[in-house]
């Protein structure tokens, strides 16, 4: 019942929302993570420490909190209207901060603590990394390793997250390019920098943005997250065990008969493996579905289209999470769903566009997951089409491939969820559609490849979530009206809830900025000095989302030296208290699939922004 309380409170407080218009998950049965208090303490200035923690749906609605430093209570009155406290102290030594809920006698709640080290950096948690050694390709070219995308999972069952990080070699390639790559590495780290394991996917898994989507989630419901990823002969698990034939080498040599095969993998075994999130040990391996077969069946003979992979988590039965592995989106498209019960992988269904006319060529470089039709089970929003929870086609718009996509409740006046998508076909531009039916609600046609689109509530003077793209002729509201024709310095890559109000901020490369709706421009709020973004023009962090602390989001980025991660936490006061976004399945899955293809920002399965009504406001603690 705990999640039912959360969503009912949220929807009723929103006033204009209809319960039946939202995803219809049965929260009495759905298997979600058991979250801890998520306490974090960040030194904002040498004498200003901000402490932040989660408000959980298991908490009584009127719960208040006490904050302790080294065992001594430091809040003069109970913290009631937010889950944030500012500790002004002259003590710069190490300190343990603890947060305890204040409950009636005999009642027990979840407490949490965080150890702030002496001389802690300002604004972020520093997570030291053990940078792997580079190597040489068969044609004698050297490569090094750079931290790339990351995910989160509670690998030990303590209610707090660890980080699973992908290391990309510096010679990683797009599918359209030939050439050898170094192997992709996956590692697990605690927030204190302790490395738990390393998995080497091996030289038979090519490295690049489209080859290695990885899923971190508690698939079997034992309270500890697993890792699911495509593997091959030569993959080495976290305990040093080799999967399959360690001597197999499927890489093309690029000889005179086929010079463009160099480094490409056109044949050989592929597997789907599940690993322990705690130890990296291989738990199960089965043949990968969808199989490669003849690469030409996917649109070309050099694995450009056959090796376009996506992956997702979905509550396909409405109760437990499934693994969804996908292949192809430019032409043929195949999705396969699996369940992991802790002992074996069982196939649930396979969807193949060869058997479903109208669904080929509709996929994006990313996907979204959620209960779009209100039946309590998740669908996969696969670019311009949507696959139902039972592995059949729900609908296809026929608008084709695109680079960005957003799923949430955009418009309080409409029931259900909506999708904002952009298209590459130099014809259809950007489209806003009903997520349940595919009905096009707004379309801005364009003669160019529209490579970016963004959705975020950034303007409180217009209801709902705003939308824009690289060729949307300005920022649009949910009615399709242009509210700003030429916004200045308007990013289209990522977004983040950061500064404490209910509007969303822009996240682009290493800068968080806020849209000024009166001046029609974006104003920088914070720059991550000494850090770098990932994936070229995509400019995304390793991860963005509500990872720790209160309802606002954190940003995980790599340092310029590539030997550490920094988890930036908002130091801004807030006058709002919300349950953590992590308790919403659509939001939590949007974190799990953020590393898939071209990274997209998190989005919840309900409207969140300044149009919410109800007793959310508190008093800002000065």
N, C-alpha and C positions, 0 to 999 in steps of 0.2 A: 504493500500500500504506500510505501514511502514515496515512490516516484509519481503515483497518482496525485498525492498531496501537492507535490512540487508543480506539476503542470496545471492542475486545477487552480491553484493559487495564482500562478502566472497568468493564465488565460482570463480568469475572472477579474484580476486587477487591471488587465488590459482593457476591460470595459466593452470595447466594440468587437471583441473576438467571440466567435462561436466555437464551442467545444467540438461540435461535429465537423467543423471545417478543418480541424487539425489532424495530424497522424493519430491513428486510433490504436496505439500499442496498448496491450494489457500489461500494465506495470506491476501487477501482482504476480505475473509469471515470467516476464522478460528477464533474462539473465544479464545483469549489468555488473560492473566492477564495484567492489566494496571500497569506497574511498575513505582515506584518513582526513585529518584536519588540514593538511597541506600548509602548515605554518612556514613562513619564510620571513627572514629579517634582512634588510638591506640598508647599508650605510649610505644615506643620501648626501650628507656632508660629514666631516669628522665628528660633529656633535649632534647629528640628527639621524636617528635610526627609524625606519618605517617598518612596522610589523603588519603582516597581512595573512589572512587565513580563509579557509572555505566555510561558507554557510551551506550546510547539508540538508537534504530533504528529510533526514531523520531527526533534525533539530525541531523542537517545538517552535511554533510560529513566533512567539514572543521571547525567545531565548536571548539572553545577554551573556557577555563574556568578561572575564578578567584576564589581564595580561601580567606576566611575571618575568622579571629579569633576575637570573641567578637565585630563584626561589622567593624573591620579594615582589609583592604586588606593586605595580607602578601606575595603574590607572586610578584616578581619584574617584570616579564613578563608573559603574558598569558600562561597557561599550554596547550600545543598543541599536544604533541606526546604521551601522556599517560593520564590516569585518576588517578594519584597518585602524592602526593606532600609531601615533607618532611619538617616539621616545626621545626627548631632548635631554642629552646626558653628556657630561664632560669625561666619562669613562670610555676610553678607546681600546681597552683591553678586550680579550675574548669574553663572550657572554652567551648564556643559554636563555633564550626567550621561550616561554611556555604560554599557551592559550588554553583556558579552561572554561567550558560552558557553565553558567550559573543555573542550576536546576533545583526543583523542590527536593527536600530531604528524602533520601531513599532512591532517587532517580539517578541514573548514570548516563553520561554522555561521552562523546569522543573528545579527548584532549590531544594536544600535539605540541611539539617543541622543535626548535631549530637552534643549532650552534653557530653563532656568528664569530668567525675567527678574528683575532687581533689584526689590525691593519688591513681589514677587508676592503676591497676596491669599492668605489662609489658607484652605485646604480645597478650592479650586476653581480651574479655569482660566477666566479672563475672556475672552469672545469678543465683541469689539465688533461692533455691527451698523450698517449704513447704513439707518436707518429710512426707508421710502419716504414720499413726500408723500401726503397724503390727497386727497380730491376731492369733487365734488358729484354727486348723482344727478339724473336728469332732472326730478324734482319739487323740486329745489333744497335737498336735505338734505345736509349735509356728513358726511364720514366720515374716520376715520383708520385706521392700520394697527397691528395687534398681532401679535407673533410667536405662532404656534400650533404645530401638530404639526411634527415633524422626522423625518428618516430619515438613514441613513448609507450611504455607498458610497465605494469607492476609485476616484475618478474619473480619477486620473492613473497608476495602476498601480504605485505605490511601496510597496504593502503596508499603508498606513495610511489611515484613513477621513477623508473630508470630510463636512460636514453639509449636507443639503438641507433648507431651512426653508420652511414655508408661512406666508405672511403673510395673515391674515384681516382684512377690513375690519370696522370696529366696527358696521356695519349688516348683518353676515351674518345669515341667517335660517334657521330650521328649515323643513323642507318644508311643515309645516302652516300657516305664516304667509305672507301675501303681502307685497309691498313690494320696492322696488329694493334691490340690493346693489352695493357696489363690486366690482371684479374681484379674484379671487384671484391672488396673486403667489407665485412659487416662486423661491428664491435658493439658490446654493451658496456655502458659506464654508469656508475652511480654519480650523483651530483657532486660528490667530493672528489671525483676523478678516479676512483677505483675502477680498473678495467676488469670485467668479469670473464670475458671470452672474446675470441676472434673466429669468425667463419670466413674461409677463403673459397669463393665460388669457383675458382679454378679457371684455366685458360680456355675451357670449352664453353664458357659463358662470356660473351662479348660485353665490354663496358661502354656505357653511354646512357643517355637520358631515357631511352625507350626499351632497354633490355632487362632491367632488374628491379621492377616494382616489388617492394617487400611489405608484408602485412604483419603488424605486431598487435596482438589482441589475445584475450583469454577465450580461446575457442571451445575448450572443454568444460569451462565453468568450475575449475578447481581453485580459482582465486589467483592463479599465476599465469602471466601472459606467455604465449608461444610466438614463434616466428615462422611464417610460411613464405617460401620463395622458390622460384624456378632454379633447379640445379642441373648438373650434368656429371658425367664421369670425370673424376678428379677433384670434385668439391671436397673440401676438408672441413669437418665439423669442429665445434669448440673444444673437443677433447682429442683432436688429432686424428680421428677416424676418417678414412677416405671413402667416399661414396663411389660405387661402381669400379670401373677399370682405371687405375691410376696412370696407365701408360697410354691411354687413348688420346689422340690429338686430332680434332676435327677441323682445325683451321685451314682455310684455303691458302695455298702457297703462292698464288698470283703468277703462275707460269705463263708462257707465251700463248697458250691456248685460251686462257681465261685470266688476263692480267688484273681484272677488277675483282677477282675473288680473294685477293691478298688479305689475310686476317679475318675474312668473313667465315661464318659457320653455316654451311648449307646442308650438312648431313650430321648424323650421329644421334646418340641418345639424349633425351631431355627428360627431366624428372620434376615432380612436385614434392618438396620435402618440408616436413614440419620439424622444428628444432625447439628444444627447451629454452625458454627465455632466460632462465637462471644460469644454465651451464653451457648453452650452445650445443648440447648433445643432439645428434640426429635421433628423432623419435619415430619417424616413418618416412618412407620414400615410395612413390608409385610413379608409373609412366605419366609424363606431362600431357594433360588434355587442356586445350586443343593441340593435337600433334602438328608438326610442320608439314609432313607429307612432301609433296612436290612443291618447292617454293613458287614455281610459276603459277600454281593454282591461286595464289594470293595477289598476283598482278605483275610480278617480275621474277627473273631467274636469279637474282643476286641478294635475296633476303632483305631488301629494303622494306617491302610491305609484309612479308611473312614474319618478320621479327619485330613487329610493332606490338608490344605487350602492354596490357593494363591489368589491374587487379583491384579487388574491393572486398570489404566486409559487408555482410548484409544479414538482417534478421528475416530470413526468407520464410520461416515458419511462424514468425511473430514472437518467438520465445528465446531461441538460441542463435548465436552468430555462426554464419557459414563463410567459407573461403570461396571467393569467386575469382577465377583465373580467365583472362581474356587474350585473344589473339586477333589482330587485324582490325582496321577501321577505314582504310582508304577504299578497299574493295570487299572481299569476303570478310565476314565478322563471325567469330565463334566465342561463346562464353560457356564456361563449365563451373558448376557449383559443387562444393564438397563439404562434408561435415567431419569434424575431428572430435572423437569421444574420449580421447586420452589413450586409446589403444590402436585405433585404425582410422584411416581415411576412407570415407564412403562417398561415392559419387551420388549427388542428388539429381542433377539434370544437366543436359547439354543443349544449348541454343546455337543453331547454325543457320546463317543467312542463306545458305544454299537451299534450305528447306522453307525459308520464309521470304518470299519475294518482297522487295521494297525496303529491306533492312540492310542490304549491303551498302558499304560506303558512307554510312551515317555516323560513324564514331568520331570522337574528338581525341585530342592528346591528353585527355583527362576524363573523369566521370564523376557523377554524384550519386548518392544512395539515400533513399528515404521512402517512407510509406506515402506515396503520392496519391493513391486512390482511396485511402481511408479504410482499407480492409484489415489493418493491423499487421500487415507484412510488408517488408521492404521491396521496392522496385529498384532497378538499376537504370539511371538516366544516362544513356550511352550516347552522348552528343545529341544528334537530331532525332534519335529514336529512344524508346523506353522499353525495357524488358520486364515482364511481370514476374512476381515472386515465384511462380511455378515454372519458369523457364519458357514461357510463350511470349510472343510479341504483344505488347500493350498497344503501341502505336508507333508509326514512323511519319515524320513530317516531310521527308524527302529533301530536306534542305542541305544535307551533306556535311562534310567534315569541317571542324573548327578547332581553334586553339585555346579557347577559354569558355567556362560555363559556371553559372551560379544558380543554386537552388535554395529558396527560402520562402517565407510568407512575406511577399513584397507589399501587398495592398490589403489594408484592413477592411476595405469594402467588398472584397472578394473572398469566397470560400477557398480553403485549401492552399496549396503551394504553387509557386510559379517558377519559371526558368528564364534566365537571361543568357543568351548564347550569341556567339559571333561565328561567321562562316568565311571560308577560304575561297569560295568558288567564283569570286569577282562578279557576283550577281545578287546574292541574297542579303549581304550586309550583316546586320544585327537583328535578332528577333527576341521578342518577349512572348512567352507562351504559357498556357495553362498546363501545369505539370501532369495532371491526371488525364487530360484528353488530347493534348498536343495542339489545341486551338491557338492560332496565332492572334495575340492580343495587340501587338504593335510590331511593325517592321520598318527598319530604316535601310532601304536598299543601297547598294554601293557597287561601283564598277571595279573596286580594288579588293585585294585579299585583306580582310579585316582581322588583324592578328591579335588584338587585345580587346577585352571588354571587362568592365568592373561594375559591381553593384554594392552600394553601401548607403546607409542613411546618413547623409552629410549636411542636409539643409532642413532645419526645423520649421521653415515656413511653408513646406510642402508635405502633405501626408505621405507616409510610406517610404519605401526604399528608392533612392535615386539610381539611375543607370547611365552609363556612358561607354563609349568604345573609341577606337582609333579613327572611326569615321561615322560617328553618330550625330554629327552637326551640333554638338553641344551636350550638356547634361539634360537628361529627360526625367520627368516624374512618372508615376505609375499610370497617368492618363495619356502619356506619350507627348506631353507638352514640353517644349524646350524652355528650361528655366534659366539657363546660361548658355549663350551661343559660343562664346570663345573664352572658356576658363583658362587661366594662365597657370603653367606648371602643374598640370593635372595628371597625376600618375594613373596607370592602369594595371599595375602588377599585383599588389597585395593590399590588405587592409588590416586594422587592428583596433580593438577597444582599449584605449590607453589612458586618456587624461582624466577620467572620472565622471564626465557627463555621459549621456546616452547616445550621442552622436559617435560615428566611427571615424577613426583617423586613417590616413593613407600611410602605407609602408612600402617604400621603394628603395631598393638597394640598401644602403645603410642609414636611411633617414626616415623618421616619422614626422609627418606634417599634418596640418589641420586645414580643412577647407574653410575659407572665409566667404560666406554666402553674400555678404554685403560688398566686398571688394572683388569677388569672383577670382580668387587666387588661393593657392596653397601656401601656408606659412610653416616653415620648419619648426618643430618642437624639440627634436632630439636627433643628434647624429651619433652613431656608434663609432667613436674615434678608435682607430687602430684595428678595425674589423673590415671584412670583405663579404660581399654577397656572392651567391652561387648562380651558375647556369647562365652566364653571359647577360644578354639583354633582359632575360626574365627577372634578374635582380632580386631573387628571393632569398630569405634566410634559410638556415638549416631546418627550422621549424618555427611556426607561429601558432599560438593558441593559449587556452586557459590551462596551463600546465601545473601551476602551484599558486597558492595565495587566494585572494578574493576573486570576484567574478570577472575582473579584467584580464587581459591577455598578456602573455609574455612573448619575448622574441629571442630565439636561440640563433646566434651567429658565430662564425669562425673568426679567429684572429688573423691578421695579415701574415703572421709567422706560421700559421697552420699547426700550431702545437697546443692550442686550447680552444674551448668553446666558451662563449659568454652568454649567460641567461639573463637578459635584461628584464627587470621588474619595475612596474610603474611606481614612482615615488610620490605621485600626485594624490592629494586628498580626494575623497569622494563622498558624496552625500546620499549614496544609494546602497542598498543591501539586496542582493539577489542570490538565489541558489547557484552553485557552480554550473556553468554551461555543460560540464562533463557528464551531467546526469541526463542530458538530452541525447537519445541515440543518434539522431541525424548529425548533431554537432560532433559527438565523439567519433563517429565514423569519418567525418570530414577531416579530422586530425589523422586518423589511420591511413587515409588515402591521399594525404597531402603530398607524399613523395612520388605519387604515381604520375608519370608523364610530366606535363608542364604544371608546376605547383599552383594550386588555387587556395585562396584564404578560407578559413573556417566560416561556416554559416549554420545557424540553428534551424530547427524545424518549426519555428514560430517567429512572429514579428518581434523584433527588439529594437527600440529606438525611442525618441522623445514623444511619440504619440501614445505610449503606454499610459494608462490611467491607473491610479490606485496609490496606496500608502507605501511607496518606495522611498520617498524622500526622507532623509535624516538631517542631522546637523553636521556640517563639515567640522572635523576636529582641527583646530588651527595649528 
